[in-house]
Amino acid sequence: MPDKRRLRRKLIESEVSVEPGTLGFFVQRHLRALEVKNYSPSTVRDREKTLRYFLAWAEERAITKPAEVTVAVLERYQRFMYYASDEKGKRLSFRSQSHRLMALRVLFRWLVRERVIEMSPAEQIELPRPEYRLPKDILTAGQVESILGACDVTTDPGLRDRAIIELLYSSGLRRFEVCNLKLWDVDTDERTVTVRQGKGKKDRIVPMGERAALWIRKYIDEARPRLATEPDSGYLFLTIFHQGLVAERVSDIVRATAKAAGLKRTISAHVFRHTMATMMLDGGADIRFVQAMLGHANLSTTEIYTRVAIRKLKLVHQISHPGAKLQRVDAAAVTQDVEEMLEKEALLSSLAAEESNEL
């Protein structure tokens, strides 16, 4: 079933001219070129949305041809973004501004290769300095358990929701990766999940915990047969209308369950991904294994979680800082905790080294 919210997205031709020779015309050709190069549909949609902002801004100022876009024009657009707000009335972050300028840089490089213009004006634009922000709303183990306990497993949708949240928490999958899972992608005996065509159209195999495997097996055996209809689409998680889930529906499930659990703030599905990564690093996992779990192309993307995982730092602070405790610290107990932590980390590091040698 197509996602109606996605179908309602604005198209370029609905906002600006797409006559041959116009900016809108060349942007459409650029998007088609991305599809030919096997860019994912989500990447193409995101690029279309990003470029549409610039096209609408340029159209209001009678800038309709690629040759009319100069360095001065792009600098004006950059200043406009600095003072502009998004759809929710919030100021654009510098990361969002940089993202929009990078899309323009790629577009004008393509226009140069296509010999539409001789030189790219976007190359001379200095991008905003990046912001390094920590992931928000990392859950505690107790909060996760309260959310899981709020699922009404006496109903088919509730049993499905419990299986979904268990999988999000255990394996750190993205929303659309959960939606795209087929029955044969999950092996509850081996406790593995095969993610096909994840972000960047990359496949990967990730483990899941025993509890997640048990709840998924229970859902497959008891609830899914009543949610499925012939011909069976093969999707693992189904709606009450017998269709595969969409990403927005996964978010709705998580928000509703967290609210039922009594959490005051809004919880998104992505929070479980942040929580899983932080807990693994706090438990001593090598960052390369966390990177493999999350499916990150670059290690720098995973490194952000090392700033949230502070268990080791807390132990060091407790040992070394005289004002860390109101009462005198039991040095023997703290030393034992440190030794256990280091022993675990040594084991995990040796496993990481063995993995690197095999590669």
C-alpha positions in Angstrom: 0.0 0.0 0.0 1.6 3.3 -1.0 2.2 5.9 1.7 -0.3 8.6 1.1 1.7 11.1 3.1 4.6 10.5 0.7 2.3 10.9 -2.3 1.2 14.4 -1.0 4.8 15.7 -1.3 5.2 18.8 -3.5 6.7 18.3 -7.0 9.1 20.7 -8.7 6.7 21.3 -11.6 4.0 22.5 -9.2 6.1 25.3 -7.9 8.5 26.5 -10.7 8.7 26.5 -14.4 10.2 23.3 -16.0 10.4 24.6 -19.6 13.5 23.6 -21.5 16.5 25.7 -20.5 15.2 26.7 -17.1 16.6 25.8 -13.7 13.6 23.5 -13.0 14.2 21.6 -16.3 17.8 20.9 -15.5 17.1 20.0 -11.9 14.6 17.3 -13.2 17.3 16.0 -15.5 19.8 16.0 -12.7 17.4 13.9 -10.5 16.9 11.5 -13.4 20.7 11.2 -13.7 20.9 10.2 -10.0 18.4 7.5 -10.6 20.4 6.1 -13.5 23.4 6.0 -11.3 21.5 3.8 -8.8 21.0 6.4 -6.1 18.4 5.2 -3.6 14.8 6.6 -4.0 15.0 8.2 -0.6 18.2 10.0 -1.6 16.6 11.3 -4.8 13.5 12.5 -2.9 15.7 14.3 -0.4 17.7 15.9 -3.1 14.5 17.0 -4.9 13.1 18.6 -1.7 16.4 20.3 -1.0 16.7 21.8 -4.5 13.1 22.8 -4.6 13.8 25.3 -1.8 16.4 27.0 -3.9 14.2 26.9 -7.1 11.3 28.6 -5.3 13.6 31.2 -3.8 15.2 31.9 -7.2 11.9 32.0 -9.0 10.6 34.7 -6.7 13.7 36.8 -7.7 13.2 36.2 -11.4 16.3 33.9 -11.6 15.2 31.1 -13.9 18.3 30.1 -15.9 21.5 28.4 -14.7 23.7 31.1 -16.2 21.9 33.7 -14.0 23.1 32.0 -10.8 26.3 33.7 -9.8 28.5 33.6 -6.6 26.7 36.7 -5.4 23.3 35.0 -5.9 24.4 32.0 -3.9 25.8 34.2 -1.1 22.4 36.0 -1.0 20.7 32.6 -0.7 23.1 31.6 2.1 22.2 34.8 4.0 18.5 34.1 3.4 18.8 30.6 4.9 20.6 32.1 8.0 17.5 34.2 8.8 14.9 31.7 7.5 12.8 29.2 9.4 11.7 25.7 8.5 8.1 24.4 8.2 7.8 24.2 12.0 8.9 27.8 12.5 12.4 26.9 13.8 15.5 28.5 12.6 17.5 26.3 10.2 20.5 24.7 11.8 23.9 25.2 10.3 23.8 21.5 9.4 20.7 22.0 7.3 22.1 25.1 5.7 25.2 23.2 4.8 23.2 20.3 3.4 21.3 22.6 1.1 24.4 24.3 -0.2 26.1 20.9 -0.8 23.1 19.8 -2.9 23.6 23.0 -5.0 27.3 22.3 -5.3 26.6 18.8 -6.7 23.9 20.2 -9.1 26.3 22.8 -10.5 29.1 20.3 -10.9 26.7 18.2 -12.9 25.8 21.2 -15.0 29.5 21.8 -15.8 29.9 18.2 -16.9 26.9 18.5 -19.1 28.4 21.7 -20.6 25.4 23.7 -19.6 27.6 26.3 -17.8 31.4 26.8 -18.0 32.1 27.2 -14.3 30.3 26.3 -11.0 29.5 29.3 -8.8 28.9 27.0 -5.9 32.6 26.0 -5.5 33.5 29.5 -4.1 30.8 29.4 -1.4 32.2 28.7 2.0 30.1 26.2 3.9 29.0 26.9 7.5 31.1 25.4 10.2 29.6 22.0 11.2 27.9 21.5 14.6 28.7 18.5 16.7 25.7 17.7 18.8 25.1 14.7 21.0 22.2 12.4 20.3 19.1 13.4 22.3 16.8 11.3 24.5 19.0 8.3 25.2 16.8 5.9 27.1 17.8 4.1 30.3 17.3 0.3 30.6 14.4 0.9 33.0 12.7 3.3 30.5 13.1 0.7 27.7 11.5 -2.0 29.9 8.6 0.3 30.8 7.9 0.9 27.1 8.1 -2.7 26.2 5.8 -3.6 29.1 3.2 -1.1 27.8 2.5 -3.2 24.7 -0.8 -5.0 24.9 0.4 -8.4 23.8 -3.1 -9.9 24.1 -3.9 -8.4 20.7 -2.4 -9.1 17.3 -1.3 -5.4 16.8 0.1 -5.3 20.3 2.1 -8.5 19.8 3.4 -7.0 16.5 4.4 -3.8 18.3 6.3 -5.6 21.0 8.2 -7.6 18.4 9.0 -4.3 16.5 10.3 -2.4 19.5 12.3 -5.4 20.7 14.0 -5.5 17.3 14.6 -1.8 17.3 16.2 -2.0 20.8 18.2 -5.1 20.2 19.6 -4.5 16.7 19.3 -0.8 16.1 17.6 -1.0 12.7 16.3 2.1 10.9 12.6 2.5 10.5 12.5 1.7 6.8 14.8 -1.3 7.3 12.2 -2.7 9.7 9.4 -2.1 7.2 11.3 -3.8 4.4 12.0 -7.0 6.3 10.6 -10.1 4.7 9.9 -13.4 6.6 13.0 -15.0 5.2 15.2 -12.2 6.4 14.8 -13.1 10.0 16.4 -16.3 11.5 15.1 -16.7 15.0 17.1 -19.9 15.6 20.4 -18.3 14.7 19.2 -14.9 16.0 20.2 -12.9 12.9 18.5 -10.3 10.8 19.5 -9.7 7.1 19.0 -6.1 6.2 18.6 -5.9 2.4 19.2 -2.6 0.6 19.7 -0.5 3.7 20.9 3.1 3.6 23.2 3.5 0.6 21.6 0.3 -0.9 23.9 -1.8 1.3 23.1 -5.3 2.7 24.3 -6.3 6.1 23.6 -9.1 8.6 23.2 -8.1 12.3 22.5 -10.1 15.4 19.5 -9.8 17.7 19.1 -10.8 21.3 17.4 -13.9 22.6 14.4 -12.0 23.9 13.8 -10.2 20.5 14.0 -13.5 18.7 11.5 -15.1 21.0 9.0 -12.2 20.6 9.4 -12.2 16.8 8.8 -16.0 16.7 5.7 -15.6 18.9 4.4 -12.9 16.6 5.1 -15.0 13.4 3.4 -18.0 14.9 0.4 -16.4 16.6 -0.4 -12.9 15.2 0.9 -12.7 11.7 -1.2 -15.5 10.2 -4.3 -13.5 11.2 -2.8 -10.3 9.7 -1.8 -11.8 6.4 -4.0 -12.5 3.4 -3.4 -14.4 0.2 -1.4 -13.7 -1.9 1.0 -13.2 1.0 3.3 -10.2 0.4 6.0 -11.8 2.5 6.6 -8.7 4.6 7.4 -9.6 8.2 5.4 -6.8 9.9 1.8 -6.2 8.7 -0.9 -3.7 9.5 -4.5 -4.7 10.4 -5.3 -3.9 6.7 -2.9 -6.8 5.7 -0.4 -4.5 4.1 3.3 -3.9 4.9 4.2 -1.1 7.3 5.5 2.3 6.3 8.2 4.2 8.2 5.8 6.8 9.6 3.6 4.0 11.1 6.6 2.6 13.0 7.1 6.1 14.5 3.4 6.2 15.4 3.7 2.9 17.2 6.7 3.9 19.2 5.2 7.3 20.2 1.9 5.8 21.3 3.6 3.0 23.3 6.0 5.4 25.0 3.0 7.6 25.9 1.2 4.6 27.3 4.3 3.8 29.4 4.0 7.3 31.0 7.0 8.9 29.4 6.4 12.7 29.2 8.7 13.5 26.2 8.1 12.4 22.7 10.1 9.2 21.8 10.9 8.5 18.2 11.9 5.1 16.7 15.4 6.4 16.1 15.9 6.8 19.8 16.2 3.0 20.2 19.0 3.1 17.6 20.8 5.7 19.7 20.2 3.8 22.8 21.5 0.5 21.4 24.7 2.1 20.2 25.3 3.9 23.5 24.7 0.9 25.6 27.0 -1.3 23.6 29.8 1.2 23.8 29.2 1.7 27.5 29.4 -2.1 27.9 32.9 -2.1 26.3 32.1 -3.0 22.7 34.6 -2.0 20.1 33.4 0.9 18.0 34.0 -1.0 14.8 31.4 -3.6 15.8 28.9 -0.9 16.7 29.6 0.6 13.2 28.8 -2.7 11.6 25.6 -3.0 13.6 24.4 0.4 12.6 25.5 0.1 9.0 27.5 3.3 9.0 29.7 3.9 6.0 32.2 6.1 8.0 33.5 5.5 11.4 33.3 9.2 12.2 29.5 8.8 12.1 29.6 6.2 14.9 32.1 8.1 17.0 29.5 10.5 18.1 28.2 7.8 20.5 31.5 7.6 22.3 30.8 11.0 23.7 27.5 9.8 25.2 28.9 6.5 26.6 30.5 7.8 29.9 30.7 4.7 32.1 34.5 4.5 31.9 34.8 8.3 32.4 32.6 8.1 35.5 34.7 5.4 37.0 37.9 7.3 36.4 36.4 10.4 37.9 35.2 8.5 40.9 38.7 7.2 41.5 40.7 10.3 40.8 38.6 13.2 42.0 38.5 13.7 45.8 35.2 15.5 45.6 33.4 12.9 43.5 31.6 11.3 46.5 30.1 12.7 49.7 31.7 9.7 51.6 35.1 8.1 51.2 35.2 5.9 48.2 35.6 2.2 48.7 38.8 1.9 46.6 38.7 -1.9 46.6 35.2 -2.0 45.1 35.9 0.6 42.5 39.2 -1.1 41.6 37.3 -4.4 41.1 34.8 -2.6 38.8 37.6 -1.1 36.8 39.4 -4.5 36.5 36.2 -6.2 35.4 35.6 -3.5 32.8 39.1 -3.7 31.5 38.9 -7.5 31.3 35.8 -7.2 29.3 37.2 -4.6 27.0 40.4 -6.7 26.4 38.2 -9.6 25.3 36.1 -7.4 23.0 39.3 -5.8 21.6 40.8 -9.2 20.9 37.7 -10.2 19.0 37.9 -7.0 17.0 41.5 -7.7 16.2 40.7 -11.2 15.0 38.0 -9.8 12.8 40.4 -7.3 11.3 43.0 -10.0 10.6 40.4 -12.1 8.8 39.5 -9.1 6.6 
